[in-house]
Amino acid sequence: MDTNLHNIYLFKALDAYPYELEETIEALNYALSYEPTNAKALCLLAKIHAEQLGDYEIAKSLYAEALANNMEMASIYPDYLYALLANEDYEEALKLSDFALKVKGADKAVIYTIKGQVYEALFTYKKALKSFKIAKKYAFNNNYISFLKAEKDRIKDKMPKKKKSKNKSKKNKKKKKK
């Protein structure tokens, strides 16, 4: 019976988020009182702390607790990675993304995309482009592929432009004079 009540409150919380935060929190509190280690409930609470409150340290702690309770829950990883990215925990995000790519059922396109965004934040644009290229291989809808193209274009715009060497320009001027 407890599991059934837990699920009812968890579904209410999931249904209310993000539009009815008060209802979400109330339902989550009930759900967690029935099953305090439920990974899905902990993830939703972490998401609220990260996205709504901007409290990334608490969010990280809740995501870590959720992972400790269910490492095979593939839906944890993208939200956790976004929280790490927003909190500028880049090295931790790269390590977690490498692990997440090995989890069965993980959305590899999303994980490689986040990995690319981490590399972008680290100003390692070539690695970012490589991650977006790999993400495209795992993307299965046209909208996401278009999104990845826009991501790659943004990175390319940020990359330093190569300067033409003076020797080549002098040679070109000599050829034009002849």
Residue frames as a rotation matrix with the C-alpha (Angstrom) as fourth column:
MET 1
0.568 0.823 0.000 0.00
0.823 -0.568 0.000 0.00
0.000 0.000 -1.000 0.00
ASP 2
0.366 -0.493 -0.789 2.84
0.236 -0.771 0.591 2.40
-0.900 -0.403 -0.166 0.83
THR 3
-0.692 -0.665 0.281 4.36
0.405 -0.036 0.914 2.00
-0.597 0.746 0.294 -2.62
ASN 4
-0.166 0.727 0.666 1.01
0.959 -0.037 0.280 2.67
0.228 0.685 -0.692 -4.23
LEU 5
0.775 0.431 -0.462 0.52
0.563 -0.802 0.198 5.86
-0.286 -0.414 -0.864 -2.17
HIS 6
-0.081 -0.898 -0.432 4.09
0.234 -0.439 0.868 6.87
-0.969 -0.031 0.246 -2.92
ASN 7
-0.697 -0.187 0.693 3.45
0.688 0.099 0.719 6.48
-0.203 0.977 0.059 -6.65
ILE 8
0.348 0.897 0.271 0.22
0.922 -0.380 0.071 8.47
0.167 0.225 -0.960 -6.47
TYR 9
0.732 -0.103 -0.673 2.00
0.261 -0.871 0.417 11.39
-0.629 -0.481 -0.611 -4.80
LEU 10
-0.400 -0.917 0.010 4.97
0.282 -0.113 0.953 11.12
-0.872 0.384 0.304 -7.15
PHE 11
-0.409 0.329 0.851 2.65
0.910 0.073 0.409 11.25
0.073 0.942 -0.329 -10.16
LYS 12
0.717 0.677 -0.165 0.89
0.694 -0.714 0.086 14.28
-0.059 -0.176 -0.983 -8.69
ALA 13
0.330 -0.690 -0.644 4.26
0.119 -0.647 0.753 16.01
-0.936 -0.325 -0.132 -8.24
LEU 14
-0.651 -0.597 0.470 5.38
0.493 0.139 0.859 15.16
-0.578 0.790 0.203 -11.77
ASP 15
-0.023 0.755 0.655 2.06
0.983 -0.103 0.153 16.37
0.183 0.647 -0.740 -13.16
ALA 16
0.808 0.401 -0.431 2.19
0.523 -0.826 0.211 19.67
-0.271 -0.396 -0.877 -11.27
TYR 17
0.027 -0.893 -0.450 5.81
0.243 -0.431 0.869 20.52
-0.970 -0.132 0.205 -12.13
PRO 18
-0.674 -0.688 -0.271 6.80
0.722 -0.534 -0.440 23.20
0.158 -0.492 0.856 -13.24
TYR 19
-0.392 0.567 0.724 3.53
0.180 -0.724 0.665 25.11
0.902 0.392 0.182 -13.32
GLU 20
0.683 0.638 0.357 2.27
-0.299 -0.202 0.933 24.51
0.667 -0.743 0.053 -9.79
LEU 21
-0.291 -0.951 -0.107 5.35
-0.242 0.182 -0.953 24.56
0.926 -0.252 -0.283 -7.59
GLU 22
-0.375 0.206 0.904 3.45
-0.926 -0.122 -0.357 24.59
0.037 -0.971 0.237 -4.31
GLU 23
0.723 0.683 0.100 1.49
-0.678 0.730 -0.086 21.47
-0.132 -0.006 0.991 -5.31
THR 24
0.487 -0.630 -0.605 4.69
-0.215 0.584 -0.782 19.88
0.846 0.511 0.149 -6.59
ILE 25
-0.537 -0.753 0.380 6.53
-0.523 -0.057 -0.850 20.38
0.662 -0.655 -0.364 -3.30
GLU 26
-0.052 0.604 0.795 3.58
-0.971 0.155 -0.181 19.19
-0.232 -0.782 0.579 -1.22
ALA 27
0.879 0.407 -0.248 3.17
-0.466 0.843 -0.270 16.02
0.099 0.353 0.930 -3.28
LEU 28
0.196 -0.900 -0.390 6.94
-0.213 0.349 -0.912 15.42
0.957 0.262 -0.123 -3.26
ASN 29
-0.486 -0.344 0.803 7.07
-0.822 -0.133 -0.554 15.74
0.297 -0.930 -0.218 0.52
TYR 30
0.442 0.711 0.548 4.35
-0.805 0.583 -0.107 13.12
-0.395 -0.394 0.830 0.84
ALA 31
0.840 -0.142 -0.524 6.04
-0.270 0.728 -0.630 10.85
0.471 0.670 0.573 -1.71
LEU 32
-0.137 -0.989 -0.049 9.41
-0.318 0.091 -0.944 11.12
0.938 -0.114 -0.327 0.04
SER 33
-0.208 0.118 0.971 7.80
-0.977 0.013 -0.211 10.48
-0.038 -0.993 0.113 3.43
TYR 34
0.809 0.534 0.244 6.61
-0.510 0.845 -0.159 7.10
-0.292 0.004 0.957 2.11
GLU 35
0.733 -0.613 0.296 9.88
0.673 0.717 -0.182 6.27
-0.100 0.333 0.938 0.31
PRO 36
0.764 -0.398 -0.508 12.77
-0.135 -0.869 0.477 8.62
-0.631 -0.296 -0.718 1.21
THR 37
-0.274 -0.954 0.118 15.25
-0.099 0.150 0.984 6.93
-0.957 0.258 -0.136 -1.14
ASN 38
0.495 0.522 0.695 13.15
0.626 0.340 -0.701 7.00
-0.602 0.782 -0.158 -4.30
ALA 39
-0.521 -0.846 0.115 15.45
0.659 -0.313 0.684 8.18
-0.542 0.432 0.721 -7.09
LYS 40
-0.298 0.467 0.832 12.69
0.795 -0.361 0.487 9.71
0.528 0.807 -0.264 -9.23
ALA 41
0.771 0.612 -0.176 11.35
0.590 -0.583 0.558 11.81
0.239 -0.534 -0.811 -6.35
LEU 42
0.300 -0.753 -0.585 14.86
0.541 -0.371 0.755 12.89
-0.785 -0.543 0.296 -5.34
CYS 43
-0.591 -0.511 0.624 15.59
0.793 -0.224 0.567 13.88
-0.150 0.830 0.538 -8.94
LEU 44
0.189 0.733 0.654 12.49
0.715 -0.559 0.420 16.04
0.673 0.388 -0.630 -9.17
LEU 45
0.854 0.067 -0.516 13.39
0.464 -0.545 0.698 17.73
-0.235 -0.836 -0.497 -5.89
ALA 46
-0.148 -0.981 -0.128 16.95
0.637 -0.193 0.746 18.29
-0.756 0.028 0.653 -7.19
LYS 47
-0.412 0.064 0.909 15.55
0.862 -0.297 0.411 19.73
0.297 0.953 0.068 -10.42
ILE 48
0.703 0.701 0.120 13.44
0.588 -0.668 0.456 22.19
0.400 -0.250 -0.882 -8.44
HIS 49
0.591 -0.552 -0.588 16.49
0.411 -0.421 0.808 23.29
-0.694 -0.720 -0.023 -6.45
ALA 50
-0.460 -0.836 0.298 18.57
0.680 -0.115 0.725 23.71
-0.572 0.536 0.621 -9.60
GLU 51
-0.536 0.246 0.807 16.08
0.752 -0.296 0.589 25.22
0.384 0.923 -0.026 -12.04
GLN 52
0.436 0.847 0.303 13.71
0.565 -0.520 0.641 27.15
0.700 -0.108 -0.706 -9.81
LEU 53
0.952 -0.045 -0.304 15.84
0.256 -0.430 0.866 28.12
-0.170 -0.902 -0.398 -6.81
GLY 54
0.623 -0.777 0.089 19.31
-0.309 -0.349 -0.885 28.19
0.718 0.524 -0.458 -8.37
ASP 55
0.429 -0.454 0.781 20.64
-0.845 0.104 0.524 26.25
-0.319 -0.885 -0.339 -5.40
TYR 56
0.449 -0.285 -0.847 23.05
-0.629 0.572 -0.526 24.00
0.634 0.769 0.078 -7.25
GLU 57
-0.649 -0.733 0.207 24.88
-0.656 0.401 -0.639 22.63
0.386 -0.550 -0.741 -4.21
ILE 58
-0.293 0.636 0.714 21.68
-0.608 0.452 -0.652 21.18
-0.737 -0.626 0.255 -2.74
ALA 59
0.670 0.542 -0.506 20.67
-0.724 0.327 -0.608 19.99
-0.164 0.774 0.611 -6.21
LYS 60
-0.048 -0.787 -0.614 24.03
-0.719 0.454 -0.525 18.23
0.693 0.417 -0.589 -6.64
SER 61
-0.774 -0.224 0.593 23.63
-0.618 0.472 -0.628 16.56
-0.139 -0.852 -0.504 -3.26
LEU 62
0.126 0.922 0.367 20.13
-0.603 0.365 -0.709 15.34
-0.788 -0.132 0.602 -4.13
TYR 63
0.620 0.031 -0.784 21.22
-0.744 0.340 -0.575 14.09
0.249 0.940 0.234 -7.57
ALA 64
-0.461 -0.867 -0.189 24.13
-0.699 0.487 -0.523 12.24
0.546 -0.109 -0.831 -5.96
GLU 65
-0.580 0.345 0.738 21.74
-0.568 0.478 -0.670 10.65
-0.584 -0.808 -0.081 -3.46
ALA 66
0.548 0.815 -0.188 19.40
-0.677 0.301 -0.672 9.63
-0.491 0.495 0.717 -6.28
LEU 67
0.298 -0.529 -0.794 22.30
-0.743 0.394 -0.541 8.07
0.600 0.751 -0.276 -8.18
ALA 68
-0.720 -0.577 0.386 23.44
-0.684 0.495 -0.536 6.23
0.118 -0.650 -0.751 -5.07
ASN 69
-0.240 0.743 0.625 19.96
-0.489 0.464 -0.738 4.70
-0.838 -0.483 0.252 -4.86
ASN 70
0.589 0.461 0.664 19.59
0.349 0.596 -0.723 3.88
-0.729 0.658 0.190 -8.56
MET 71
-0.291 -0.835 -0.466 22.62
-0.202 -0.423 0.883 4.26
-0.935 0.351 -0.045 -10.83
GLU 72
-0.769 0.004 0.639 20.82
0.544 0.530 0.651 2.63
-0.336 0.848 -0.410 -13.75
MET 73
0.350 0.920 -0.176 18.08
0.689 -0.380 -0.617 5.27
-0.635 0.095 -0.767 -13.92
ALA 74
-0.318 -0.594 0.739 19.06
0.948 -0.198 0.249 6.88
-0.001 0.780 0.626 -17.21
SER 75
0.431 0.595 0.679 16.82
0.625 -0.739 0.251 9.93
0.651 0.316 -0.690 -16.79
ILE 76
0.714 -0.226 -0.663 18.94
0.544 -0.418 0.728 11.23
-0.441 -0.880 -0.175 -13.88
TYR 77
-0.073 -0.990 0.125 22.00
0.879 -0.005 0.476 12.01
-0.471 0.144 0.870 -15.95
PRO 78
-0.163 -0.043 0.986 20.93
0.763 -0.639 0.098 14.85
0.626 0.768 0.137 -18.28
ASP 79
0.768 0.517 0.378 19.43
0.167 -0.731 0.662 16.95
0.619 -0.445 -0.647 -15.47
TYR 80
0.742 -0.576 -0.342 22.38
0.462 0.071 0.884 16.27
-0.485 -0.814 0.319 -13.18
LEU 81
-0.180 -0.850 0.496 24.80
0.972 -0.076 0.223 17.22
-0.152 0.522 0.839 -15.97
TYR 82
0.160 0.307 0.938 22.94
0.513 -0.838 0.187 20.48
0.843 0.452 -0.291 -16.64
ALA 83
0.981 0.183 -0.065 23.13
0.141 -0.438 0.888 21.33
0.134 -0.880 -0.456 -12.93
LEU 84
0.342 -0.931 -0.125 26.88
0.706 0.167 0.688 20.69
-0.620 -0.324 0.715 -12.95
LEU 85
-0.232 -0.378 0.896 27.26
0.915 -0.396 0.070 22.82
0.329 0.837 0.438 -16.08
ALA 86
0.536 0.530 0.657 25.27
0.287 -0.846 0.449 25.68
0.794 -0.052 -0.606 -14.57
ASN 87
0.979 -0.182 -0.095 27.35
0.057 -0.207 0.977 25.48
-0.197 -0.961 -0.192 -11.39
GLU 88
0.581 -0.783 -0.222 30.58
-0.717 -0.363 -0.596 25.53
0.385 0.505 -0.772 -13.42
ASP 89
0.222 -0.469 0.855 31.65
-0.548 0.665 0.507 22.11
-0.807 -0.581 -0.109 -12.16
TYR 90
0.451 0.016 -0.892 33.08
-0.892 0.036 -0.450 21.25
0.025 0.999 0.031 -15.56
GLU 91
-0.592 -0.749 -0.299 35.53
-0.728 0.656 -0.202 18.47
0.347 0.098 -0.933 -14.67
GLU 92
-0.677 0.441 0.590 32.88
-0.247 0.619 -0.746 16.70
-0.694 -0.650 -0.310 -12.59
ALA 93
0.389 0.860 -0.331 30.43
-0.597 -0.039 -0.801 17.05
-0.702 0.509 0.498 -15.50
LEU 94
0.086 -0.435 -0.897 32.92
-0.941 0.260 -0.216 15.51
0.327 0.862 -0.387 -17.94
LYS 95
-0.889 -0.427 0.165 33.54
-0.457 0.808 -0.371 12.55
0.025 -0.405 -0.914 -15.61
LEU 96
-0.347 0.845 0.406 29.83
-0.217 0.349 -0.912 11.99
-0.912 -0.405 0.062 -15.06
SER 97
0.431 0.512 -0.743 29.09
-0.825 -0.110 -0.555 12.25
-0.366 0.852 0.375 -18.79
ASP 98
-0.433 -0.653 -0.622 31.69
-0.808 0.587 -0.053 9.56
0.400 0.479 -0.781 -19.51
PHE 99
-0.919 0.158 0.360 29.99
-0.112 0.773 -0.624 7.29
-0.377 -0.614 -0.693 -16.98
ALA 100
-0.070 0.991 -0.115 26.49
-0.425 -0.134 -0.895 8.17
-0.902 -0.014 0.431 -18.21
LEU 101
0.017 0.027 -0.999 27.37
-0.999 0.029 -0.016 7.12
0.028 0.999 0.027 -21.75
LYS 102
-0.843 -0.388 -0.372 27.83
-0.375 0.920 -0.110 3.57
0.385 0.047 -0.922 -20.43
VAL 103
-0.655 0.672 0.346 24.39
-0.252 0.238 -0.938 3.42
-0.713 -0.701 0.013 -18.79
LYS 104
-0.812 0.414 0.412 21.89
0.584 0.573 0.575 1.35
0.002 0.708 -0.707 -20.72
GLY 105
0.160 0.976 0.146 19.05
0.984 -0.169 0.050 3.49
0.074 0.135 -0.988 -22.04
ALA 106
-0.071 -0.244 -0.967 20.83
0.423 -0.885 0.192 6.82
-0.903 -0.396 0.166 -21.54
ASP 107
0.898 0.394 0.193 20.07
0.360 -0.410 -0.838 9.41
-0.251 0.822 -0.511 -24.21
LYS 108
0.061 -0.993 0.098 23.51
0.863 0.102 0.494 9.55
-0.501 0.054 0.864 -25.77
ALA 109
0.000 -0.013 1.000 22.62
0.769 -0.640 -0.008 12.44
0.640 0.769 0.010 -28.08
VAL 110
0.842 0.371 0.392 21.71
0.042 -0.769 0.637 14.62
0.538 -0.520 -0.663 -25.11
ILE 111
0.780 -0.587 -0.216 24.72
0.364 0.145 0.920 13.54
-0.509 -0.797 0.326 -23.08
TYR 112
-0.137 -0.846 0.516 27.14
0.979 -0.036 0.200 14.26
-0.150 0.533 0.833 -25.93
THR 113
0.294 0.315 0.903 25.40
0.504 -0.853 0.134 17.61
0.812 0.416 -0.409 -26.43
ILE 114
0.997 0.064 0.043 25.91
-0.007 -0.485 0.874 18.55
0.077 -0.872 -0.483 -22.79
LYS 115
0.394 -0.919 0.023 29.49
0.703 0.317 0.637 17.34
-0.592 -0.235 0.771 -23.02
GLY 116
-0.096 -0.373 0.923 29.95
0.906 -0.416 -0.073 19.68
0.412 0.829 0.378 -26.00
GLN 117
0.660 0.410 0.629 28.50
0.139 -0.890 0.435 22.56
0.738 -0.199 -0.644 -23.99
VAL 118
0.866 -0.446 -0.225 30.94
0.260 0.018 0.965 21.80
-0.426 -0.895 0.131 -21.16
TYR 119
-0.029 -0.913 0.407 33.83
0.948 0.105 0.302 21.90
-0.318 0.395 0.862 -23.64
GLU 120
0.194 0.181 0.964 32.46
0.608 -0.794 0.027 25.18
0.770 0.581 -0.264 -24.96
ALA 121
0.968 0.207 0.143 32.47
0.010 -0.598 0.802 26.59
0.251 -0.774 -0.581 -21.43
LEU 122
0.543 -0.839 -0.032 36.10
0.396 0.222 0.891 25.45
-0.740 -0.497 0.453 -21.13
PHE 123
0.535 -0.247 -0.808 36.89
-0.655 -0.725 -0.212 27.20
-0.534 0.642 -0.550 -24.46
THR 124
-0.636 -0.654 0.410 38.01
-0.214 0.660 0.721 23.92
-0.741 0.371 -0.559 -26.02
TYR 125
0.062 0.791 -0.609 36.02
-0.797 -0.328 -0.507 24.46
-0.601 0.517 0.610 -29.17
LYS 126
-0.410 -0.245 -0.878 37.44
-0.805 0.550 0.223 21.60
0.428 0.799 -0.423 -31.25
LYS 127
-0.993 0.081 -0.080 36.40
0.111 0.854 -0.508 19.09
0.027 -0.514 -0.857 -28.58
ALA 128
-0.399 0.901 -0.168 32.99
-0.271 -0.291 -0.918 20.76
-0.876 -0.321 0.360 -28.41
LEU 129
-0.014 0.362 -0.932 32.53
-0.993 -0.115 -0.030 20.38
-0.118 0.925 0.361 -32.17
LYS 130
-0.757 -0.321 -0.569 33.58
-0.413 0.910 0.036 16.74
0.506 0.262 -0.822 -31.96
SER 131
-0.875 0.473 0.100 31.02
0.135 0.438 -0.889 16.10
-0.464 -0.764 -0.448 -29.20
PHE 132
-0.076 0.883 -0.464 28.25
-0.597 -0.413 -0.688 17.73
-0.799 0.224 0.558 -31.25
LYS 133
-0.282 -0.100 -0.954 29.25
-0.918 0.317 0.238 15.64
0.278 0.943 -0.181 -34.27
ILE 134
-0.958 -0.068 -0.278 28.96
0.011 0.962 -0.274 12.45
0.286 -0.265 -0.921 -32.21
ALA 135
-0.616 0.787 -0.035 25.66
-0.096 -0.119 -0.988 13.67
-0.782 -0.606 0.149 -30.72
LYS 136
-0.133 0.557 -0.820 24.29
-0.949 -0.310 -0.056 14.02
-0.286 0.771 0.570 -34.24
LYS 137
-0.704 -0.187 -0.685 24.97
-0.460 0.855 0.239 10.31
0.541 0.483 -0.688 -34.85
TYR 138
-0.886 0.347 -0.309 22.73
0.465 0.662 -0.588 9.43
0.001 -0.665 -0.747 -31.90
ALA 139
-0.626 0.691 -0.361 19.99
-0.444 -0.697 -0.563 11.97
-0.641 -0.192 0.743 -32.69
PHE 140
-0.786 0.377 0.490 16.81
0.554 0.782 0.287 10.47
-0.275 0.497 -0.823 -34.08
ASN 141
0.393 0.915 0.091 14.69
0.826 -0.307 -0.473 13.46
-0.405 0.261 -0.876 -34.98
ASN 142
0.092 -0.346 0.934 15.12
0.837 -0.481 -0.261 16.35
0.540 0.805 0.245 -37.37
ASN 143
0.834 0.254 0.489 14.44
-0.001 -0.886 0.463 19.06
0.551 -0.387 -0.739 -34.80
TYR 144
0.816 -0.577 -0.029 17.26
0.098 0.089 0.991 17.84
-0.570 -0.812 0.129 -32.58
ILE 145
0.108 -0.780 0.616 19.60
0.960 0.242 0.138 17.57
-0.257 0.577 0.775 -35.56
SER 146
0.373 0.090 0.924 18.73
0.506 -0.854 -0.121 21.18
0.778 0.513 -0.364 -36.48
PHE 147
0.990 -0.024 0.140 19.43
-0.133 -0.504 0.854 22.20
0.050 -0.863 -0.502 -32.88
LEU 148
0.497 -0.858 0.130 22.84
0.528 0.418 0.739 20.50
-0.688 -0.299 0.661 -33.06
LYS 149
0.113 -0.422 0.899 23.62
0.939 -0.251 -0.236 22.31
0.325 0.871 0.368 -36.31
ALA 150
0.702 0.203 0.682 22.87
0.049 -0.970 0.239 25.63
0.710 -0.134 -0.691 -34.59
GLU 151
0.903 -0.429 -0.008 25.09
0.028 0.040 0.999 24.61
-0.428 -0.902 0.048 -31.66
LYS 152
0.205 -0.868 0.452 27.95
0.880 0.366 0.304 23.81
-0.429 0.336 0.838 -34.04
ASP 153
0.276 -0.047 0.960 27.46
0.676 -0.701 -0.228 27.10
0.683 0.712 -0.162 -35.90
ARG 154
0.951 0.101 0.291 27.62
-0.125 -0.735 0.666 29.01
0.281 -0.671 -0.686 -32.63
ILE 155
0.634 -0.771 0.059 30.87
0.324 0.335 0.885 27.27
-0.702 -0.542 0.462 -31.69
LYS 156
0.105 -0.600 0.793 32.39
0.994 0.066 -0.081 27.94
-0.004 0.797 0.604 -35.10
ASP 157
0.600 0.181 0.780 31.56
0.302 -0.953 -0.011 31.63
0.741 0.242 -0.626 -34.70
LYS 158
0.966 -0.215 0.143 33.42
-0.215 -0.363 0.907 31.67
-0.143 -0.907 -0.397 -31.39
MET 159
0.535 -0.811 0.238 36.53
0.752 0.585 0.304 30.02
-0.386 0.016 0.922 -32.75
PRO 160
0.158 -0.552 -0.819 39.43
-0.139 -0.833 0.536 32.37
-0.978 0.029 -0.208 -33.43
LYS 161
0.981 0.176 -0.077 39.84
-0.080 0.011 -0.997 33.20
-0.175 0.984 0.025 -37.08
LYS 162
0.277 -0.922 0.269 43.07
0.803 0.376 0.463 32.14
-0.528 0.088 0.845 -38.72
LYS 163
0.529 -0.201 -0.825 45.15
-0.330 -0.944 0.018 35.06
-0.782 0.263 -0.565 -39.88
LYS 164
0.949 -0.260 0.179 46.62
0.263 0.337 -0.904 34.95
0.174 0.905 0.388 -43.33
SER 165
0.291 -0.919 -0.267 50.37
0.720 0.027 0.693 34.81
-0.630 -0.394 0.669 -43.22
LYS 166
0.479 -0.163 -0.863 52.23
-0.316 -0.949 0.004 37.84
-0.819 0.271 -0.506 -44.55
ASN 167
-0.615 -0.779 0.118 54.36
-0.201 0.300 0.933 35.71
-0.762 0.550 -0.341 -46.86
LYS 168
-0.377 0.555 0.742 51.33
0.831 0.556 0.006 34.47
-0.409 0.619 -0.670 -48.78
SER 169
0.667 0.683 -0.298 49.87
0.499 -0.706 -0.503 37.95
-0.554 0.187 -0.811 -49.12
LYS 170
0.094 -0.718 -0.689 53.20
-0.461 -0.645 0.609 39.32
-0.882 0.260 -0.392 -50.41
LYS 171
-0.776 -0.367 0.514 53.39
0.203 0.626 0.753 36.54
-0.598 0.688 -0.411 -53.00
ASN 172
0.069 0.900 0.430 49.83
0.911 0.118 -0.394 37.27
-0.406 0.419 -0.812 -54.11
LYS 173
0.644 0.119 -0.756 50.66
0.004 -0.988 -0.152 40.98
-0.765 0.095 -0.637 -54.52
LYS 174
-0.413 -0.871 -0.267 53.71
-0.394 -0.093 0.914 40.14
-0.821 0.482 -0.305 -56.65
LYS 175
-0.629 0.240 0.740 51.60
0.638 0.703 0.314 37.89
-0.445 0.669 -0.595 -58.87
LYS 176
0.469 0.880 -0.075 48.99
0.713 -0.428 -0.556 40.62
-0.521 0.208 -0.828 -59.32
LYS 177
0.324 -0.430 -0.843 51.66
-0.319 -0.888 0.331 43.16
-0.891 0.162 -0.425 -60.37
LYS 178
-0.745 -0.638 0.194 52.98
-0.073 0.367 0.927 40.86
-0.663 0.676 -0.321 -63.13
